[in-house]
Amino acid sequence: MSRLKDLRKERGYTQIKMQHLTGIDQSDYSKIENGKRYYTFEQCRKIALALNTSMDYLAGLTDEKKPYPRHISK
């Protein structure tokens, strides 16, 4: 999970800031970040949105940090 921690630090966010952005409790977020707990699909989605990246990047499926274009429903 070093990608997650590295990206969070690049953005200048603390784990508390991530709690505010994602709604994931700081202690749970810490466990996710340290590989002691897996995140759910919904948690991964929230983290990707908060860090402005893709779920594929968080999962290690791509080295591209930039998120995919998002479609906004009207």
C-alpha positions in Angstrom: 0.0 0.0 0.0 3.0 2.3 -0.3 1.3 3.9 -3.4 -1.5 5.0 -1.2 0.7 6.5 1.4 3.1 8.1 -1.1 0.2 9.7 -3.0 -1.4 11.0 0.2 1.9 12.6 1.2 2.4 14.1 -2.3 -1.0 15.8 -1.9 0.1 17.1 1.5 -2.8 15.3 3.2 -2.8 13.7 6.7 -4.7 10.6 7.6 -7.2 12.9 9.4 -7.7 14.9 6.2 -8.3 11.6 4.4 -10.9 10.8 7.0 -12.7 14.1 6.3 -12.5 13.6 2.6 -13.6 9.9 2.4 -15.6 9.3 5.6 -13.3 6.4 6.4 -12.3 6.3 10.1 -8.6 7.4 10.5 -7.7 4.1 12.3 -9.3 2.1 9.5 -7.5 4.2 6.9 -4.2 3.7 8.7 -4.7 -0.1 8.6 -5.5 0.1 4.9 -2.5 2.2 4.2 -0.2 -0.2 6.2 -1.6 -3.3 4.5 -3.2 -4.6 7.6 -6.7 -4.3 6.1 -8.2 -4.4 2.6 -10.5 -1.7 1.4 -13.9 -2.3 -0.1 -14.7 -1.2 -3.6 -16.6 1.8 -2.3 -13.7 2.8 0.0 -11.3 2.5 -2.9 -13.6 4.7 -5.0 -13.7 7.3 -2.3 -9.9 7.3 -1.8 -9.3 7.6 -5.6 -11.7 10.6 -5.8 -10.1 12.2 -2.8 -6.5 11.8 -4.1 -7.5 12.6 -7.7 -6.3 9.4 -9.1 -7.7 6.2 -10.6 -8.7 3.0 -8.8 -6.4 1.2 -11.2 -3.4 3.2 -10.0 -4.3 2.4 -6.3 -4.5 -1.3 -7.3 -1.1 -1.2 -9.1 -2.7 -2.0 -12.5 -1.2 1.2 -14.1 1.6 3.6 -13.3 -0.4 6.5 -14.5 -1.5 8.6 -11.5 -3.8 10.8 -13.5 -7.5 9.8 -13.2 -9.6 8.8 -16.1 -12.0 11.5 -17.5 -15.1 11.5 -15.4 -18.6 11.8 -16.8 -20.9 14.2 -15.0 -24.6 13.3 -15.1 -27.1 16.1 -15.6 
